[in-house]
């Protein structure tokens, strides 16, 4: 049976490898018939992927993954079936992008105050034409020869299979030691924007190390439900069987949509393959479409 993958990154993410066309050609090869393009704080490659999907018989869901904040906690939010042009989501993304160039300078200066070096040249070498993410900062730190004898940098550079991700998770995200303030939309702001854009808001990978949403003490996730999320990415590459079961039970209790995504990036996350979870249940897509239609009917 054909597979679905609802969490896929292209080069527009700033830490992805492939173009929209390359993603679609890979999807054909890997028997992934339905996928969602969910780039970090970006919709720049969605139309390209949709065009190639139409040509090669792959169903492409327009989406994005946006870093949000709630109760001073970083939250990754997915949006599916959003309108792309001049929508409420596109305006939030534009605001994120406008703040990034200022943030890069401030982040480099903050690291310098702690004896860690990075250059804008290396940051933009990593992200190329896309808005810079913390991963681009970490890349610049590891590439800068002035850090060659810094014990902290050396520890991460030689001690981890993916030092960029580990450095970001430990030092650069919201609430971490070297976090430099930047525009991060509140979850309620983003959820409302997704719905105003005719889309479906979903909580991404609650078991991911950056987030670790506690489903035993459900106050945090209950708040997101009250804000209007439609579902949870229960099936995810690094979720344990126990975690997945916990999320499934919560979704059933609260009548939330269950989604499934690999978080494919290409070489930046080499252990993750497109369609890796092997999900084939098209009922997930059908339920997302019903939710989309319900939301759009409420808007009309």
C-alpha atoms as an extended CHARMM CRD file, in Angstrom:
* protein
*
       300  EXT
         1         1  UNK       CA              0.0000000000        0.0000000000        0.0000000000  PROA      1               0.0000000000
         2         2  UNK       CA              1.0510000000        3.5920000000       -0.6100000000  PROA      2               0.0000000000
         3         3  UNK       CA              2.4820000000        5.5230000000        2.3240000000  PROA      3               0.0000000000
         4         4  UNK       CA              1.6790000000        8.9350000000        3.7710000000  PROA      4               0.0000000000
         5         5  UNK       CA              4.0970000000       11.3260000000        5.4780000000  PROA      5               0.0000000000
         6         6  UNK       CA              2.7290000000       14.5200000000        6.9800000000  PROA      6               0.0000000000
         7         7  UNK       CA              5.9770000000       16.0950000000        8.1920000000  PROA      7               0.0000000000
         8         8  UNK       CA              8.4600000000       16.7780000000        5.3880000000  PROA      8               0.0000000000
         9         9  UNK       CA             11.0830000000       19.5270000000        5.0690000000  PROA      9               0.0000000000
        10        10  UNK       CA             12.6150000000       20.9660000000        1.9070000000  PROA      10              0.0000000000
        11        11  UNK       CA             15.5800000000       23.3200000000        1.5220000000  PROA      11              0.0000000000
        12        12  UNK       CA             13.2020000000       26.1960000000        2.3680000000  PROA      12              0.0000000000
        13        13  UNK       CA             13.4600000000       25.1350000000        6.0150000000  PROA      13              0.0000000000
        14        14  UNK       CA             17.0160000000       26.4040000000        6.2560000000  PROA      14              0.0000000000
        15        15  UNK       CA             18.1600000000       22.9720000000        7.4400000000  PROA      15              0.0000000000
        16        16  UNK       CA             16.6010000000       20.8270000000        4.7150000000  PROA      16              0.0000000000
        17        17  UNK       CA             18.4360000000       19.4060000000        1.7390000000  PROA      17              0.0000000000
        18        18  UNK       CA             16.0840000000       18.8870000000       -1.2020000000  PROA      18              0.0000000000
        19        19  UNK       CA             13.9670000000       21.0680000000       -3.4540000000  PROA      19              0.0000000000
        20        20  UNK       CA             10.2450000000       20.5170000000       -3.8410000000  PROA      20              0.0000000000
        21        21  UNK       CA             10.8590000000       18.6770000000       -7.1050000000  PROA      21              0.0000000000
        22        22  UNK       CA             13.4780000000       16.4230000000       -5.5100000000  PROA      22              0.0000000000
        23        23  UNK       CA             11.1290000000       15.6200000000       -2.6280000000  PROA      23              0.0000000000
        24        24  UNK       CA              8.3900000000       14.5590000000       -5.0440000000  PROA      24              0.0000000000
        25        25  UNK       CA             10.7250000000       12.4060000000       -7.1170000000  PROA      25              0.0000000000
        26        26  UNK       CA             11.9640000000       10.7560000000       -3.9220000000  PROA      26              0.0000000000
        27        27  UNK       CA              8.3530000000       10.2230000000       -2.8140000000  PROA      27              0.0000000000
        28        28  UNK       CA              7.6250000000        8.3390000000       -6.0350000000  PROA      28              0.0000000000
        29        29  UNK       CA             10.6860000000        6.1800000000       -5.4460000000  PROA      29              0.0000000000
        30        30  UNK       CA              9.7180000000        5.4860000000       -1.8100000000  PROA      30              0.0000000000
        31        31  UNK       CA              6.0240000000        4.8320000000       -2.5800000000  PROA      31              0.0000000000
        32        32  UNK       CA              4.8530000000        7.8680000000       -0.6050000000  PROA      32              0.0000000000
        33        33  UNK       CA              1.6200000000        8.8690000000       -2.3340000000  PROA      33              0.0000000000
        34        34  UNK       CA              0.5560000000       11.6390000000        0.0510000000  PROA      34              0.0000000000
        35        35  UNK       CA              2.8110000000       14.0640000000        1.8880000000  PROA      35              0.0000000000
        36        36  UNK       CA              2.7310000000       17.4610000000        3.5410000000  PROA      36              0.0000000000
        37        37  UNK       CA              5.3940000000       20.0890000000        2.9890000000  PROA      37              0.0000000000
        38        38  UNK       CA              5.9840000000       21.5450000000        6.4530000000  PROA      38              0.0000000000
        39        39  UNK       CA              9.0220000000       23.7870000000        6.3050000000  PROA      39              0.0000000000
        40        40  UNK       CA             10.2210000000       25.7100000000        9.3490000000  PROA      40              0.0000000000
        41        41  UNK       CA              8.5820000000       29.1470000000        9.3730000000  PROA      41              0.0000000000
        42        42  UNK       CA              8.2560000000       28.9990000000        5.5930000000  PROA      42              0.0000000000
        43        43  UNK       CA              5.8590000000       28.2540000000        2.7360000000  PROA      43              0.0000000000
        44        44  UNK       CA              8.3490000000       29.1860000000        0.0100000000  PROA      44              0.0000000000
        45        45  UNK       CA              8.7060000000       25.7220000000       -1.5580000000  PROA      45              0.0000000000
        46        46  UNK       CA              5.1010000000       24.5350000000       -1.2050000000  PROA      46              0.0000000000
        47        47  UNK       CA              3.8370000000       25.6260000000       -4.6210000000  PROA      47              0.0000000000
        48        48  UNK       CA              6.8240000000       24.0620000000       -6.3620000000  PROA      48              0.0000000000
        49        49  UNK       CA              6.2000000000       20.7500000000       -4.6080000000  PROA      49              0.0000000000
        50        50  UNK       CA              2.4710000000       20.8980000000       -5.3880000000  PROA      50              0.0000000000
        51        51  UNK       CA              3.2050000000       21.5290000000       -9.0570000000  PROA      51              0.0000000000
        52        52  UNK       CA              5.5600000000       18.5470000000       -9.2650000000  PROA      52              0.0000000000
        53        53  UNK       CA              3.1400000000       16.4620000000       -7.2510000000  PROA      53              0.0000000000
        54        54  UNK       CA              0.4090000000       17.1370000000       -9.7910000000  PROA      54              0.0000000000
        55        55  UNK       CA              2.7470000000       16.0740000000      -12.5980000000  PROA      55              0.0000000000
        56        56  UNK       CA              4.0200000000       12.8890000000      -10.9340000000  PROA      56              0.0000000000
        57        57  UNK       CA              0.8960000000       11.7130000000       -9.1230000000  PROA      57              0.0000000000
        58        58  UNK       CA              1.8120000000       12.6150000000       -5.5300000000  PROA      58              0.0000000000
        59        59  UNK       CA             -0.8080000000       14.3280000000       -3.3560000000  PROA      59              0.0000000000
        60        60  UNK       CA              0.8320000000       17.3360000000       -1.6900000000  PROA      60              0.0000000000
        61        61  UNK       CA             -0.7840000000       19.0420000000        1.2900000000  PROA      61              0.0000000000
        62        62  UNK       CA              0.2370000000       22.6990000000        1.7000000000  PROA      62              0.0000000000
        63        63  UNK       CA              1.5580000000       23.2770000000        5.1910000000  PROA      63              0.0000000000
        64        64  UNK       CA              4.2130000000       24.7000000000        7.4650000000  PROA      64              0.0000000000
        65        65  UNK       CA              5.8340000000       24.0950000000       10.8510000000  PROA      65              0.0000000000
        66        66  UNK       CA              6.1890000000       27.2100000000       12.9700000000  PROA      66              0.0000000000
        67        67  UNK       CA              8.1080000000       27.6090000000       16.2120000000  PROA      67              0.0000000000
        68        68  UNK       CA              5.6800000000       29.0530000000       18.7650000000  PROA      68              0.0000000000
        69        69  UNK       CA              5.6800000000       29.7400000000       22.4860000000  PROA      69              0.0000000000
        70        70  UNK       CA              3.1760000000       29.0000000000       25.2180000000  PROA      70              0.0000000000
        71        71  UNK       CA              3.7590000000       29.5930000000       28.9310000000  PROA      71              0.0000000000
        72        72  UNK       CA              7.4380000000       30.3200000000       28.1040000000  PROA      72              0.0000000000
        73        73  UNK       CA              7.7930000000       26.8650000000       26.5400000000  PROA      73              0.0000000000
        74        74  UNK       CA              8.8300000000       26.2860000000       22.9340000000  PROA      74              0.0000000000
        75        75  UNK       CA              6.1090000000       24.5460000000       20.9370000000  PROA      75              0.0000000000
        76        76  UNK       CA              6.3010000000       23.2820000000       17.3670000000  PROA      76              0.0000000000
        77        77  UNK       CA              3.0030000000       23.7320000000       15.5620000000  PROA      77              0.0000000000
        78        78  UNK       CA              2.0230000000       22.1620000000       12.2620000000  PROA      78              0.0000000000
        79        79  UNK       CA             -0.5630000000       23.6360000000        9.9000000000  PROA      79              0.0000000000
        80        80  UNK       CA             -2.2280000000       21.7430000000        7.0630000000  PROA      80              0.0000000000
        81        81  UNK       CA             -4.2960000000       22.9300000000        4.0830000000  PROA      81              0.0000000000
        82        82  UNK       CA             -3.5240000000       26.6000000000        4.6790000000  PROA      82              0.0000000000
        83        83  UNK       CA             -4.1000000000       29.2620000000        2.0590000000  PROA      83              0.0000000000
        84        84  UNK       CA             -0.6980000000       30.4390000000        0.8940000000  PROA      84              0.0000000000
        85        85  UNK       CA             -1.1510000000       33.8920000000       -0.6020000000  PROA      85              0.0000000000
        86        86  UNK       CA             -1.7240000000       36.8940000000        1.6550000000  PROA      86              0.0000000000
        87        87  UNK       CA             -3.1160000000       34.7170000000        4.4280000000  PROA      87              0.0000000000
        88        88  UNK       CA             -2.9300000000       35.2040000000        8.1920000000  PROA      88              0.0000000000
        89        89  UNK       CA             -0.2640000000       32.4710000000        8.3790000000  PROA      89              0.0000000000
        90        90  UNK       CA              1.8180000000       34.0340000000        5.6120000000  PROA      90              0.0000000000
        91        91  UNK       CA              1.7510000000       37.3400000000        7.5130000000  PROA      91              0.0000000000
        92        92  UNK       CA              3.0760000000       35.6880000000       10.6730000000  PROA      92              0.0000000000
        93        93  UNK       CA              5.8250000000       34.0230000000        8.6370000000  PROA      93              0.0000000000
        94        94  UNK       CA              6.7300000000       37.3810000000        7.0590000000  PROA      94              0.0000000000
        95        95  UNK       CA              7.0190000000       38.9070000000       10.5340000000  PROA      95              0.0000000000
        96        96  UNK       CA              9.3010000000       36.0520000000       11.6380000000  PROA      96              0.0000000000
        97        97  UNK       CA             11.5180000000       36.5660000000        8.5970000000  PROA      97              0.0000000000
        98        98  UNK       CA             11.8040000000       40.3270000000        9.0850000000  PROA      98              0.0000000000
        99        99  UNK       CA             13.2330000000       39.8020000000       12.5650000000  PROA      99              0.0000000000
       100       100  UNK       CA             15.7850000000       37.1590000000       11.6010000000  PROA      100             0.0000000000
       101       101  UNK       CA             18.5600000000       39.4030000000       10.2300000000  PROA      101             0.0000000000
       102       102  UNK       CA             18.5080000000       41.4980000000       13.4000000000  PROA      102             0.0000000000
       103       103  UNK       CA             18.4540000000       38.3270000000       15.4890000000  PROA      103             0.0000000000
       104       104  UNK       CA             21.5270000000       36.8260000000       13.7700000000  PROA      104             0.0000000000
       105       105  UNK       CA             23.6440000000       39.8350000000       14.7390000000  PROA      105             0.0000000000
       106       106  UNK       CA             22.3160000000       39.7810000000       18.3130000000  PROA      106             0.0000000000
       107       107  UNK       CA             22.8310000000       36.0240000000       18.6620000000  PROA      107             0.0000000000
       108       108  UNK       CA             26.4230000000       36.2130000000       17.4320000000  PROA      108             0.0000000000
       109       109  UNK       CA             27.1380000000       39.0570000000       19.8550000000  PROA      109             0.0000000000
       110       110  UNK       CA             25.6190000000       37.1260000000       22.7740000000  PROA      110             0.0000000000
       111       111  UNK       CA             27.7820000000       34.0880000000       22.0030000000  PROA      111             0.0000000000
       112       112  UNK       CA             30.8320000000       36.3340000000       21.7600000000  PROA      112             0.0000000000
       113       113  UNK       CA             30.1400000000       37.5650000000       25.2930000000  PROA      113             0.0000000000
       114       114  UNK       CA             30.5000000000       33.9350000000       26.3970000000  PROA      114             0.0000000000
       115       115  UNK       CA             33.7320000000       33.3930000000       24.4700000000  PROA      115             0.0000000000
       116       116  UNK       CA             32.1520000000       31.5650000000       21.5200000000  PROA      116             0.0000000000
       117       117  UNK       CA             32.7120000000       32.8280000000       17.9830000000  PROA      117             0.0000000000
       118       118  UNK       CA             30.5610000000       32.7700000000       14.8490000000  PROA      118             0.0000000000
       119       119  UNK       CA             30.3630000000       34.8690000000       11.7000000000  PROA      119             0.0000000000
       120       120  UNK       CA             27.4040000000       36.0120000000        9.6360000000  PROA      120             0.0000000000
       121       121  UNK       CA             29.1890000000       34.6810000000        6.5580000000  PROA      121             0.0000000000
       122       122  UNK       CA             29.1130000000       31.1230000000        7.9230000000  PROA      122             0.0000000000
       123       123  UNK       CA             25.5310000000       31.4910000000        9.1430000000  PROA      123             0.0000000000
       124       124  UNK       CA             24.3200000000       32.4280000000        5.6830000000  PROA      124             0.0000000000
       125       125  UNK       CA             26.5210000000       29.8050000000        4.0580000000  PROA      125             0.0000000000
       126       126  UNK       CA             24.4560000000       27.2050000000        5.9380000000  PROA      126             0.0000000000
       127       127  UNK       CA             20.9960000000       28.6030000000        5.2880000000  PROA      127             0.0000000000
       128       128  UNK       CA             21.7670000000       30.0880000000        1.8520000000  PROA      128             0.0000000000
       129       129  UNK       CA             18.6490000000       31.8950000000        0.6110000000  PROA      129             0.0000000000
       130       130  UNK       CA             16.3980000000       30.8470000000        3.4870000000  PROA      130             0.0000000000
       131       131  UNK       CA             15.8270000000       32.7310000000        6.7650000000  PROA      131             0.0000000000
       132       132  UNK       CA             18.4310000000       31.6410000000        9.3320000000  PROA      132             0.0000000000
       133       133  UNK       CA             17.5060000000       29.2240000000       12.1200000000  PROA      133             0.0000000000
       134       134  UNK       CA             19.4210000000       28.3780000000       15.3150000000  PROA      134             0.0000000000
       135       135  UNK       CA             20.9040000000       25.4570000000       13.3650000000  PROA      135             0.0000000000
       136       136  UNK       CA             22.7030000000       27.9590000000       11.1280000000  PROA      136             0.0000000000
       137       137  UNK       CA             24.1930000000       29.6190000000       14.2070000000  PROA      137             0.0000000000
       138       138  UNK       CA             25.3810000000       26.2620000000       15.5570000000  PROA      138             0.0000000000
       139       139  UNK       CA             26.9050000000       25.4120000000       12.1720000000  PROA      139             0.0000000000
       140       140  UNK       CA             28.8000000000       28.7100000000       12.2110000000  PROA      140             0.0000000000
       141       141  UNK       CA             30.0710000000       28.0080000000       15.7310000000  PROA      141             0.0000000000
       142       142  UNK       CA             31.4830000000       24.6240000000       14.7530000000  PROA      142             0.0000000000
       143       143  UNK       CA             33.0300000000       25.9650000000       11.5560000000  PROA      143             0.0000000000
       144       144  UNK       CA             34.8120000000       28.8740000000       13.2210000000  PROA      144             0.0000000000
       145       145  UNK       CA             38.4660000000       27.9720000000       13.9000000000  PROA      145             0.0000000000
       146       146  UNK       CA             38.5810000000       30.4210000000       16.8120000000  PROA      146             0.0000000000
       147       147  UNK       CA             36.5310000000       27.8780000000       18.7830000000  PROA      147             0.0000000000
       148       148  UNK       CA             38.9470000000       25.0110000000       18.1210000000  PROA      148             0.0000000000
       149       149  UNK       CA             40.1730000000       24.9440000000       21.7180000000  PROA      149             0.0000000000
       150       150  UNK       CA             36.9270000000       25.9340000000       23.4350000000  PROA      150             0.0000000000
       151       151  UNK       CA             36.1100000000       22.9270000000       25.6880000000  PROA      151             0.0000000000
       152       152  UNK       CA             32.3450000000       23.3830000000       25.3360000000  PROA      152             0.0000000000
       153       153  UNK       CA             32.4210000000       23.5060000000       21.5370000000  PROA      153             0.0000000000
       154       154  UNK       CA             34.9010000000       20.6440000000       21.3080000000  PROA      154             0.0000000000
       155       155  UNK       CA             32.7260000000       18.4980000000       23.5920000000  PROA      155             0.0000000000
       156       156  UNK       CA             29.7430000000       18.8120000000       21.2770000000  PROA      156             0.0000000000
       157       157  UNK       CA             31.7340000000       18.6740000000       18.0610000000  PROA      157             0.0000000000
       158       158  UNK       CA             33.3400000000       15.3170000000       18.8090000000  PROA      158             0.0000000000
       159       159  UNK       CA             30.8730000000       13.8260000000       21.2780000000  PROA      159             0.0000000000
       160       160  UNK       CA             27.6720000000       13.6860000000       19.2170000000  PROA      160             0.0000000000
       161       161  UNK       CA             26.6210000000       12.2050000000       15.9030000000  PROA      161             0.0000000000
       162       162  UNK       CA             24.7060000000       15.3920000000       15.0740000000  PROA      162             0.0000000000
       163       163  UNK       CA             26.4300000000       18.1590000000       17.0650000000  PROA      163             0.0000000000
       164       164  UNK       CA             24.4410000000       20.9480000000       15.3760000000  PROA      164             0.0000000000
       165       165  UNK       CA             21.1010000000       19.6350000000       16.6440000000  PROA      165             0.0000000000
       166       166  UNK       CA             22.4850000000       18.8730000000       20.0940000000  PROA      166             0.0000000000
       167       167  UNK       CA             24.0520000000       22.3210000000       20.4500000000  PROA      167             0.0000000000
       168       168  UNK       CA             20.8170000000       23.9900000000       19.3720000000  PROA      168             0.0000000000
       169       169  UNK       CA             18.7080000000       21.9310000000       21.7740000000  PROA      169             0.0000000000
       170       170  UNK       CA             21.0370000000       22.5440000000       24.7100000000  PROA      170             0.0000000000
       171       171  UNK       CA             21.9610000000       26.2000000000       24.2360000000  PROA      171             0.0000000000
       172       172  UNK       CA             20.0400000000       28.1880000000       21.6250000000  PROA      172             0.0000000000
       173       173  UNK       CA             16.3070000000       27.5310000000       21.9280000000  PROA      173             0.0000000000
       174       174  UNK       CA             13.8420000000       29.4190000000       24.0930000000  PROA      174             0.0000000000
       175       175  UNK       CA             14.7790000000       29.0690000000       27.7620000000  PROA      175             0.0000000000
       176       176  UNK       CA             18.3150000000       27.8140000000       27.0480000000  PROA      176             0.0000000000
       177       177  UNK       CA             21.5560000000       29.4830000000       28.2470000000  PROA      177             0.0000000000
       178       178  UNK       CA             22.4490000000       31.3080000000       25.0090000000  PROA      178             0.0000000000
       179       179  UNK       CA             18.9300000000       32.1110000000       23.7680000000  PROA      179             0.0000000000
       180       180  UNK       CA             18.7300000000       35.5240000000       22.1130000000  PROA      180             0.0000000000
       181       181  UNK       CA             15.1850000000       36.9800000000       22.0940000000  PROA      181             0.0000000000
       182       182  UNK       CA             13.4340000000       37.0260000000       18.7390000000  PROA      182             0.0000000000
       183       183  UNK       CA              9.8940000000       37.1190000000       17.4580000000  PROA      183             0.0000000000
       184       184  UNK       CA              8.2270000000       33.7980000000       18.2470000000  PROA      184             0.0000000000
       185       185  UNK       CA              4.4340000000       33.8500000000       17.8630000000  PROA      185             0.0000000000
       186       186  UNK       CA              2.2660000000       32.7510000000       20.7550000000  PROA      186             0.0000000000
       187       187  UNK       CA              0.4420000000       29.4630000000       20.1710000000  PROA      187             0.0000000000
       188       188  UNK       CA             -2.9800000000       31.1050000000       20.3920000000  PROA      188             0.0000000000
       189       189  UNK       CA             -1.8980000000       33.7060000000       17.8050000000  PROA      189             0.0000000000
       190       190  UNK       CA             -0.7200000000       31.0070000000       15.4240000000  PROA      190             0.0000000000
       191       191  UNK       CA             -3.6940000000       28.6830000000       15.9340000000  PROA      191             0.0000000000
       192       192  UNK       CA             -6.0850000000       31.5380000000       15.1730000000  PROA      192             0.0000000000
       193       193  UNK       CA             -4.0570000000       32.4520000000       12.0700000000  PROA      193             0.0000000000
       194       194  UNK       CA             -4.1540000000       28.8580000000       10.8030000000  PROA      194             0.0000000000
       195       195  UNK       CA             -7.9280000000       28.7430000000       11.1540000000  PROA      195             0.0000000000
       196       196  UNK       CA             -8.3270000000       32.1480000000        9.5100000000  PROA      196             0.0000000000
       197       197  UNK       CA             -6.1940000000       30.7550000000        6.6640000000  PROA      197             0.0000000000
       198       198  UNK       CA             -8.6270000000       27.8620000000        6.2070000000  PROA      198             0.0000000000
       199       199  UNK       CA             -6.1560000000       25.3810000000        7.6760000000  PROA      199             0.0000000000
       200       200  UNK       CA             -5.9400000000       22.7500000000       10.3840000000  PROA      200             0.0000000000
       201       201  UNK       CA             -3.6410000000       23.3860000000       13.4100000000  PROA      201             0.0000000000
       202       202  UNK       CA             -1.8310000000       20.3500000000       14.8510000000  PROA      202             0.0000000000
       203       203  UNK       CA              0.6130000000       19.9820000000       17.7570000000  PROA      203             0.0000000000
       204       204  UNK       CA              3.8660000000       18.5120000000       16.4080000000  PROA      204             0.0000000000
       205       205  UNK       CA              5.8480000000       15.6690000000       18.0260000000  PROA      205             0.0000000000
       206       206  UNK       CA              4.9920000000       16.2250000000       21.7160000000  PROA      206             0.0000000000
       207       207  UNK       CA              7.6600000000       13.7240000000       22.8000000000  PROA      207             0.0000000000
       208       208  UNK       CA             10.4760000000       15.5140000000       20.9840000000  PROA      208             0.0000000000
       209       209  UNK       CA             13.3320000000       16.5190000000       23.2980000000  PROA      209             0.0000000000
       210       210  UNK       CA             12.8460000000       20.2500000000       22.7130000000  PROA      210             0.0000000000
       211       211  UNK       CA              9.2390000000       20.0340000000       23.9000000000  PROA      211             0.0000000000
       212       212  UNK       CA              8.4610000000       16.9350000000       25.9800000000  PROA      212             0.0000000000
       213       213  UNK       CA              4.8260000000       17.8600000000       26.5320000000  PROA      213             0.0000000000
       214       214  UNK       CA              3.6680000000       16.0500000000       29.6700000000  PROA      214             0.0000000000
       215       215  UNK       CA              0.5630000000       13.9780000000       28.9770000000  PROA      215             0.0000000000
       216       216  UNK       CA              0.4550000000       12.7180000000       32.5580000000  PROA      216             0.0000000000
       217       217  UNK       CA             -0.0130000000       16.2250000000       33.9330000000  PROA      217             0.0000000000
       218       218  UNK       CA             -2.2410000000       17.4200000000       31.0970000000  PROA      218             0.0000000000
       219       219  UNK       CA             -2.5640000000       21.0990000000       32.0310000000  PROA      219             0.0000000000
       220       220  UNK       CA             -0.2830000000       22.2620000000       29.1980000000  PROA      220             0.0000000000
       221       221  UNK       CA             -1.8600000000       20.1930000000       26.4330000000  PROA      221             0.0000000000
       222       222  UNK       CA             -5.3430000000       20.9210000000       27.7940000000  PROA      222             0.0000000000
       223       223  UNK       CA             -4.5690000000       24.6180000000       27.3260000000  PROA      223             0.0000000000
       224       224  UNK       CA             -3.6360000000       24.0380000000       23.6820000000  PROA      224             0.0000000000
       225       225  UNK       CA             -6.8980000000       22.1680000000       23.1470000000  PROA      225             0.0000000000
       226       226  UNK       CA             -8.7640000000       25.1420000000       24.6060000000  PROA      226             0.0000000000
       227       227  UNK       CA             -6.8510000000       27.4040000000       22.2200000000  PROA      227             0.0000000000
       228       228  UNK       CA             -8.1360000000       25.3720000000       19.2830000000  PROA      228             0.0000000000
       229       229  UNK       CA             -5.6800000000       22.7210000000       18.1150000000  PROA      229             0.0000000000
       230       230  UNK       CA             -7.3710000000       20.0640000000       16.0060000000  PROA      230             0.0000000000
       231       231  UNK       CA             -4.9760000000       17.2140000000       16.6230000000  PROA      231             0.0000000000
       232       232  UNK       CA             -1.6400000000       15.7840000000       17.7100000000  PROA      232             0.0000000000
       233       233  UNK       CA              1.2440000000       14.2370000000       15.7490000000  PROA      233             0.0000000000
       234       234  UNK       CA              1.0920000000       11.0280000000       17.7810000000  PROA      234             0.0000000000
       235       235  UNK       CA              3.0960000000        8.9230000000       15.3190000000  PROA      235             0.0000000000
       236       236  UNK       CA              6.6100000000       10.3470000000       15.0260000000  PROA      236             0.0000000000
       237       237  UNK       CA             10.0490000000        8.9430000000       14.3410000000  PROA      237             0.0000000000
       238       238  UNK       CA             11.4400000000        9.1910000000       17.8850000000  PROA      238             0.0000000000
       239       239  UNK       CA              8.2870000000        8.5460000000       19.8800000000  PROA      239             0.0000000000
       240       240  UNK       CA              8.4080000000        5.3980000000       21.9710000000  PROA      240             0.0000000000
       241       241  UNK       CA              5.5460000000        2.9050000000       21.8680000000  PROA      241             0.0000000000
       242       242  UNK       CA              4.5350000000        4.0250000000       25.3600000000  PROA      242             0.0000000000
       243       243  UNK       CA              4.5080000000        7.6900000000       24.3670000000  PROA      243             0.0000000000
       244       244  UNK       CA              2.5200000000        6.9990000000       21.2180000000  PROA      244             0.0000000000
       245       245  UNK       CA             -0.0800000000        5.0410000000       23.1410000000  PROA      245             0.0000000000
       246       246  UNK       CA             -0.4280000000        7.8890000000       25.6460000000  PROA      246             0.0000000000
       247       247  UNK       CA             -0.9920000000       10.4140000000       22.8500000000  PROA      247             0.0000000000
       248       248  UNK       CA             -3.4810000000        8.1390000000       21.0960000000  PROA      248             0.0000000000
       249       249  UNK       CA             -5.5150000000        7.7440000000       24.2650000000  PROA      249             0.0000000000
       250       250  UNK       CA             -5.5420000000       11.4840000000       24.8500000000  PROA      250             0.0000000000
       251       251  UNK       CA             -6.6470000000       12.1570000000       21.2680000000  PROA      251             0.0000000000
       252       252  UNK       CA             -9.4530000000        9.6200000000       21.5260000000  PROA      252             0.0000000000
       253       253  UNK       CA            -10.6580000000       11.1160000000       24.8030000000  PROA      253             0.0000000000
       254       254  UNK       CA            -10.6740000000       14.6600000000       23.4290000000  PROA      254             0.0000000000
       255       255  UNK       CA            -11.8210000000       13.8100000000       19.8710000000  PROA      255             0.0000000000
       256       256  UNK       CA             -8.5990000000       15.0610000000       18.3130000000  PROA      256             0.0000000000
       257       257  UNK       CA             -7.1190000000       14.0910000000       14.9600000000  PROA      257             0.0000000000
       258       258  UNK       CA             -4.0920000000       11.7800000000       15.0510000000  PROA      258             0.0000000000
       259       259  UNK       CA             -1.3860000000       12.4910000000       12.4750000000  PROA      259             0.0000000000
       260       260  UNK       CA              1.8400000000       10.7870000000       11.4230000000  PROA      260             0.0000000000
       261       261  UNK       CA              5.0920000000       12.3360000000       10.2080000000  PROA      261             0.0000000000
       262       262  UNK       CA              8.7390000000       11.4170000000        9.7900000000  PROA      262             0.0000000000
       263       263  UNK       CA             10.2920000000       14.9210000000       10.0530000000  PROA      263             0.0000000000
       264       264  UNK       CA             12.3920000000       14.1900000000        6.9720000000  PROA      264             0.0000000000
       265       265  UNK       CA             15.1810000000       16.7280000000        6.3390000000  PROA      265             0.0000000000
       266       266  UNK       CA             17.6820000000       14.8710000000        4.1780000000  PROA      266             0.0000000000
       267       267  UNK       CA             21.3460000000       14.9140000000        5.1310000000  PROA      267             0.0000000000
       268       268  UNK       CA             20.7670000000       17.2010000000        8.1390000000  PROA      268             0.0000000000
       269       269  UNK       CA             18.9100000000       14.3300000000        9.8350000000  PROA      269             0.0000000000
       270       270  UNK       CA             20.4370000000       11.3670000000        7.9930000000  PROA      270             0.0000000000
       271       271  UNK       CA             18.7820000000        8.7370000000       10.1920000000  PROA      271             0.0000000000
       272       272  UNK       CA             15.2880000000        9.7690000000        9.0410000000  PROA      272             0.0000000000
       273       273  UNK       CA             13.9660000000        8.5390000000        5.6940000000  PROA      273             0.0000000000
       274       274  UNK       CA             10.9910000000        9.8800000000        3.7820000000  PROA      274             0.0000000000
       275       275  UNK       CA              7.9690000000        7.7810000000        4.7180000000  PROA      275             0.0000000000
       276       276  UNK       CA             10.0120000000        6.0520000000        7.4070000000  PROA      276             0.0000000000
       277       277  UNK       CA              7.0530000000        5.2810000000        9.6710000000  PROA      277             0.0000000000
       278       278  UNK       CA              5.3580000000        3.3030000000        6.9150000000  PROA      278             0.0000000000
       279       279  UNK       CA              1.9430000000        4.8130000000        7.6670000000  PROA      279             0.0000000000
       280       280  UNK       CA             -0.6800000000        3.7850000000        5.1000000000  PROA      280             0.0000000000
       281       281  UNK       CA             -3.9810000000        4.7000000000        6.7930000000  PROA      281             0.0000000000
       282       282  UNK       CA             -5.6010000000        7.2130000000        4.4450000000  PROA      282             0.0000000000
       283       283  UNK       CA             -8.3560000000        7.8110000000        6.9890000000  PROA      283             0.0000000000
       284       284  UNK       CA             -5.9160000000       10.2840000000        8.5910000000  PROA      284             0.0000000000
       285       285  UNK       CA             -6.0530000000       12.4000000000        5.4260000000  PROA      285             0.0000000000
       286       286  UNK       CA             -9.8260000000       12.0680000000        5.1610000000  PROA      286             0.0000000000
       287       287  UNK       CA            -10.2690000000       13.3180000000        8.7090000000  PROA      287             0.0000000000
       288       288  UNK       CA             -7.9470000000       16.2680000000        8.0890000000  PROA      288             0.0000000000
       289       289  UNK       CA             -9.9870000000       17.1640000000        5.0010000000  PROA      289             0.0000000000
       290       290  UNK       CA            -13.2380000000       16.9980000000        6.9530000000  PROA      290             0.0000000000
       291       291  UNK       CA            -11.7620000000       19.2870000000        9.6010000000  PROA      291             0.0000000000
       292       292  UNK       CA            -10.5270000000       21.6660000000        6.8940000000  PROA      292             0.0000000000
       293       293  UNK       CA            -13.9790000000       21.7760000000        5.3220000000  PROA      293             0.0000000000
       294       294  UNK       CA            -15.5910000000       22.3970000000        8.7210000000  PROA      294             0.0000000000
       295       295  UNK       CA            -13.2370000000       25.2730000000        9.4820000000  PROA      295             0.0000000000
       296       296  UNK       CA            -13.7760000000       26.8690000000        6.0850000000  PROA      296             0.0000000000
       297       297  UNK       CA            -17.5310000000       26.5580000000        6.4210000000  PROA      297             0.0000000000
       298       298  UNK       CA            -17.3400000000       28.4070000000        9.7330000000  PROA      298             0.0000000000
       299       299  UNK       CA            -15.3500000000       31.1720000000        8.0180000000  PROA      299             0.0000000000
       300       300  UNK       CA            -17.8550000000       31.6190000000        5.1960000000  PROA      300             0.0000000000
